[in-house]
Amino acid sequence: MRDITLSTSREERKKVGSFYTPADVADFMVGAIEAPAGSDLGEWWLDPAVGSGVFLAAALRRYHGSGRVAFAKSRLTGCDISPQACDFAAFALLAEIATETQDPLGTWAAIRGNLLAVDTPSSARAGDLRARLAPGTGPLRLICNPPYATGGVVPMADGRPTTSLYLPFLEMSWTVANSSDDAAAMVVPLALGANRSADHRRCRSAMSTRGGEWTLLFFDRQPHALFGEEAKTRATIAIRRPGPTPSSIRTSRLLKWTSRQRTTIFSESRAAEMGQAPIARLVPKLGSAAEVVLYGALETHRLRSGARPEPSKAAASEIVGTALSADVFVAGTAYNFLNVFRNYPAQLSWRGTLSASGINRLRCSSANEADVVTAILSSRMAYWLWHVECDGFHVPAWFLSELPLLNIRVPENLANQLADLGRLAWAGLQRDMICSTNRDRLTFAFRPTEIGDVRSAIDMLLADLIGADPDTAAMLRDFERRVVSIDGSVRLTRNSRDKGVEE
């Protein structure tokens, strides 16, 4: 990765979404769907985007039986649009067993004969991919890292178009691996769970209706990325095993991790059971039974899509001033906190040009309602739900328009309490305002480091209103600590009065 002579090649691969799969990712995915040690299922492996052969090599290394050369020659199959990739993958597999064969050329030829240079999605739609590669009986283990590229148009299994090339590959986990004993594992973009386009909705709906047991593990791109520092992308490891119809779903939180934790992040133990939940709208990223229960409680307050208008966009220059309007603003991006504010400071306090980045404006009917909305959006519950439903970076207008927290019926006396808490929250947010510069453009952020106790009070009030567990506020504090602190090395707040949050 440090070889500058390869930089042009790396840039070309990034343009088409072609990322080399690290060996530890491949090993985990193979282990997730391989037959148990000691069993004799006669399974065979197919990588429909074989590339350098990393997944098939991992399957070969983990093979439990005897006769590894025979296994490599008869049970490892793959496809790639590039004949050179198929050649290379055959050499990579030969290297794993080079000391075990007396006929390396013949072994290479046998392995290469099971690697097809084809347009894999087209061959899968034609229905002949499995027939051309299956070595007789035995369950299929389909595994791959498909191209992530967007742009151009390719058909999905139903013939309708998509610009996301990985979706037709994902469909192979039930159109090609279609036997009752088959299993599949793929590493795909986070968009699988968070993108709300029509093609992604259709794909998620098919994931549910075609049955199986799905485990979806989500990985953020910061501070470290699954594919390395030059291929920063948010990713999902999607595992499908035999299971019921409709599908049962297990999901994880959006995991942020550091290099010190890499050896521990590959685990299905962090996935929470959602049961046969609908996932066409999106796949919620839930990491515990308590989160599943809280999400279910909030779903009862969700209005149908479009029932409430989306927030408008505001220019940063429109927000400058000391007077408060009945508007609440939320920045269009976030990371460790939702950037919620009521206005920007007077222009005399800063020098430079304000960023033109999008800001969401929520118009309220009165200043008191704006205070209530400020309280709700400043809560850890809102931050948690944003993490559950979005991509861990963008704050889209649809999230705010569909936010069930804003639909809760609040008695007048509790609404007044929320308004008071909202005013306290805004006062505290202004005490930790930071101004950052990017390409000579200024952006203001209002960090919740001074309002830990206020946010806890808001969370407890909201939890009581929706009938959630009394320990919900503590669970949300723990969620924030794990997300923001990552490995416990980052200071979260200066507010020592909120003892639930680390110093």
N, C-alpha and C positions, 0 to 999 in steps of 0.2 A: 504493500500500500504506500510505502514511502518512496518507491522508485519513480522519479519524475518522468522517466522515459515512457512510462505506461499511462500517463495522465490522460492522453487523448483517447486511448482505448477505454479507460474508466468512464470518461465523459460520455462516450458513445453508448456504453452499456446502461448508464443512468438514464439516457434519453428514452430508451425503449423499456425501461423498468426491469432490466436484467441484473439481478443481484446474486452474487455467489452466496450459497448457504453455508454458514459456519458448521463445522463438524459436530459441535455439541448440540446444535439445533436439530441436525439430521439424526443424531443418535437418540435424542429424546423422542422424536416423532416416530422413528422405527420401533423403539421400545413400547410406545403407546399402543401400537396395533399388532405387534408380532404375537404369534402363538405362545402360550406359556411354555417354559422350559420343560422338556420331557414329553410334551404332546407331539403327535404325529399327524397333523392336519393336511400335510402336503400343500401348504400355501405357496403361492407364487406372487411375485412383486412386479408392479408396473409403475414406472415413472413417466408420465406423459409429457414432461418438459425436462428431459434427462440432463441436459447441459453437460456438466463435467462428471456426472455420475455419482455425486456425493451421497444421495439417498440409497442407491443400490449398493454402493460400497459399504455403507453403514449396515444394511441388511445382511451383507455377506460376512462382515466382521462379527455380527451378533448371531449368526446361524448356529443353532444348537446341535444339529445332527452331524453325522459323519459324511465324508465325501463332499468336501467344499467345492472341489473342481466340478463335479457333476452338478451340484446345486447352481453354481455360477453359469454353467453352460445351458441349463434347462429351465431354471426357475426365476431368472432375473431378466426382465424385459423393459423396454422403454421406447420413447419416441422423441424426436426433436425435428424442427424444421430444417436444421443445419446438418448435413451429412458429416461435416467435420466434427461437430459435437458428438455425434454417435461414435465416430472413430476414437475420439479422445476418451469418451466414457468407457469404451471397450478396453483401452489400454489401462485406464484407472482400475478397472476390475481385475484385469490380468495381474497388475502389480500386487494386488492383495493375496494372490495365490501363486505367485511366480515360482516359489520354492516347492510347490506341491504338484507341479505338472511336468511331465517329460516331453510334452509337445506344446510349447508355448504358442507357436504359430497356429496350430490347429485349435487350441483353446481360444485364442483371440478370435479366430474366424467364427467359432461357434457362438461366442458371446456377441460378436458384432452382428451375427445373423438374427439375433433377437432384438436388435435395436433398429427401429424403422425411421427413416428420414421422410417424414410426412408432415403435412399441416394437421396437427393432432385434432383440433376442434372439428374440422371438416370430416375427418375420418370417423370421429366419434358420432357425429350427427348421421353419417351414412350407416352406422350400425355395424361396421365390420371391424372395429378396432379390437374388440375382445376376441372375435373369431380368428383374427390374423395372428394373435400373440399368445392365446391361452395354450399352455403346454399340457393339455388334457384336463384331468380333474383337479380339484382342490380349490379352496377359497382364495379370492384375490385380495391382495393388499396394495391399494392404490395410494401413491405418495408422491408429492411434488411441491416445488416452489414455482408457480407459473409466472409468466411475465406480468408485471404490474402496469404496463403502459396503458395510457388513455389516449384517445384520438383515433380517427378512422372509425369505421363501423364494421362490426362482426356480428353474425347472427347467434342467438342463444339456442337452446335445445328446442324451444317452441317456434323458432323461425323469426322472432322479433329481434330488433337490433339492440346492440349495446356498444358503447365506446370503451368499456372496461374489459380488457382482454382476459383478465383472470376469471371472470364470471363463467364463461363456457367451460373452463377447466374445472372450476368448483362443481359444476353440474355433473361432471363425470363421476363424482363420488356417489351418485345414485343412478346415473344412466349407463355407466360402464361397470362400476362395482355394484351390480344390481342383484347379486345372489344373496340369499338370506344369511349366509355366513361371511360375506365380504366386509371389509373395513377400509377406511380411508383416513389419511392425514395430510393436510395442506397448510402451508404458511402463506397467508394472503394479506392484503391491506386491512387496516382497521375499518376501512369503509364498508367492509362486509356487514358490520353491525351498526354503523353510524350513518352511512349515506342513505338519504331518503328519496333518491331518484326512482323513477318507475321501474327501471331494470333491476335495481337492487331490491326493491320491494317484491317483485315477482320471484327473484331468486330466493329470498328468505321465505316467502310463502311456500315455494316448492320444497325447501329444506324441511319445513314442518309437515307438509302433506305427504311427502314420500316416506316418512317414517325413519326410525333409527334413534340412536342415543347420541346426541351431539354434545361435545364439550368444547367450549370456545374460550381460549385463554388470550387475554389482550395485553399488549406490550406498548408502552409509550416510547417516544424517540428521545426523550431527555431524562436525565443528563447523559445517558448512554443509549445506543441504538442496537437492535438485535443483529443487524447486518454489518455493523462497524461504523466508524465515524464518517466515512465518505459516502455512506448510503443511508442517511438518516431517514427513517420512515416508521410510522406507527404500524404495528403488525398484529395479526391474529393467527394463532395456531388453531386450526379447526380440525377436530377429530370426530369421525363418525364411525360408530360401531352398530352391530345389530341391536334393534330395540323396537319399541312400540310404534304404532301409527294412531294419531299424529305423533311426531317426534317428541321425545323428552329432551329438555334443554338444561345444560349446566353452563354457568358463565363465571368469569372471574372479574375482579376489579381491573381497571386500567393500570397496569403495574409500571411504576417508575422505579428505576434501579440504578445502582452504580456498579462499576467493574468489580468492586469488592464482593458484591452479592451474586455475580453471574452464576456461580456454581450451584446456587440454591433456587434460582428463579424458575427452573423447569420442573414444575410439580403440578399435578392435577388436584392435589389436596386443597388448593386455595379456591377451587371452583365450588359454587353454591348451586344447590338443586332448585330449579324453577318449575320442574314438572312439565306438563304438556301445555306450556304457555304460548300464546300467539306472539310471533316475532316479525310479522310482515312490516309493521311500522318501524321498528328498530329492535336491536338486541340490547337490553339493558345490561350494563357491566356491574354485576353484583358479586360481592365477595364473601357474604356470610348469610346465614339463615335470617338473622335480624334485619339485614338489608332487604332481603326478599320480602319479608313481612311489611316493612316500612314502605317499600315500593308499591306493594299491593294495596296498602291503606291509602296512598296518594292517588292511585289509579281510579278510585271511586269518585274522586273530585275532578277528574279530567273531562273537559268538554270535547265534543266532536271537533275534528280539525276544521279550522276556519270559523268557528263560532265566535271567536274574539279576534278583532283585527290585529295584524302584526304591528309592532312598533314602527314608527317612521325613522328615517335616518336624520341625524343632526350633524351639522358642520361644527367643528370645534370652536370656530370664531363666534358662533351664536350662543355659546354657553358662558362666555366670559362675563364676570360681574359679581357683585356682592349680593344683589337682591335675588331671593329665591322665587321661582315660579312654581306652578303646580306640575312640574315635569320631573321625572326621575330618569337619569341617564345610566347606561351600562355600556362599557367599552366593548367593541366587537371581538376582542381577543382576551384571553385570560390564561393563567397558569396556576399560581399558588393561591389566588383569590379572585373572586369576581370584582371587577373594578366598577363599583357603584358610586354615583355621586349626584349632587344637585346642581352644582355649577363649577366653573373654573375660577381661580383667583383673579383679582383685578389685574389688568395688563401691566400696571406699573411694577408688579412683583416679579416679572420675568422679561427676558430679552430673547427675541428670536421669532420664528414663524411657526405657528401651530401646525401639527400634522393634519393631513386631510383624511386620515384613516377613518373608517366608518364607526359611528357611535349610534347606539340604539336609544331612541327617545320614547319613553312611556308617558303619555299625557294622562293626567289625573283630573278629576272634576273639582278638587279643592286641595288646599295645602295640607289639610288633615289627612286626606286620602293618600297624598304623596308621601307623607310621613309613614303611613302604614306600609306602603309599597317599599319604601326605603328599608324599613325594618325587615320585611320578608326577604328582600333580595340580598340583604347583608347577612342573613342567617347562614349557619353552616349547613342547614338542611337544603337551602337553595344551591350552595356550592356543591354539596354531595350529589344532588339530582343532576346538576350540570355535568358532573363527571360521569354519572351513570348513563346519561343519554347522548352526550356529545363526544367530540374527539379529543378532549383535553387541551384544546387550544382556541378554537373558534367559539364565539357566543352568537349563534345564529338567531335571527329575529323569530323564527318559528318556535325556538325553545321558550322564549319569553311569552309569546302569544299563547302557547299551549301549557304554560306552567300551572300545574294543578294547585300550587300553593296560593295563587291569586284567585282561585275559585272557592276557597273555603268560606262558608258563611260564618261571620264573626259577630257575636253579640256586641251591642254598642259599648258596654263597659269594657270588654276585652279589646275592642277596636281602639278605644281611647288609650288603653295600656300599650298596645302595639305602636300607636302614634307617638306616645311618650318615648318608647324605646327607639323608634326611628329617629327622633330628634337627637337623642343621646348618641345613637350610632353615627349620625352625620357629624356631630360635633367631634367625636373621637376619630373618625376617618380623616378629618382635616388636620389632626395633630400628627399624622404620619403620611403627609403628602410628599411624593417624590416627583421630580421632573427629569425625564430622560431625553436624550437627543439622539436621533437617528438620521443621518444625512441632512443635518442642519434643520431638522423638523422636531418640534417639541411635543412631548406627550406627558400628560399628568396622570398619575395613578394614586389612588387613595387606599392605603393598606390598612387592614383591620387589626393591626398589632396592638392597638390601644383599647379595643372594645371586646376583649374575650369574655368578660362577665356579662356584657350587654347581649352578645350573641347567644350565650348560654340561656339567658332569660327568654330571648325570642324563641329559641329552639324548644324550650320546655313548654311555652305557651302554645306553639304550633302543634307539638306532639299531643298535648291535651285536647286541642280542638279536633284532631282527626282520630282520637282514641288510640294513639300509639302507645307502646310500652313506656312506662315512666323512665326507663334507662336509655331512652332514645337520645337524649342530649349528650349523655356520656359516650354512647356509641359514635355519635357524630364528631365529638372531640377527638376520639381515638382515630377515626377515619382521617380527619384533617392532619393529625400528628403523623400518621403513616404516609400520607400522600406528600405533605410538604417537607417533612423531615427526611423522608426516604430511608436513611439508614441511621437516624438518630443524631446526625452531626450538625443539623441546621437549627438555629434558634428560631422559634416560632413566634413568640410574643414577648412583649415587655410588661404585660399586665399580670403581675403576680397574684392579683386577687382572684383570678380564675384558675383555681388550683388544678383543674382538669387538663390544662394545657402546659406543655413543657416550657421551662425557661430556656 
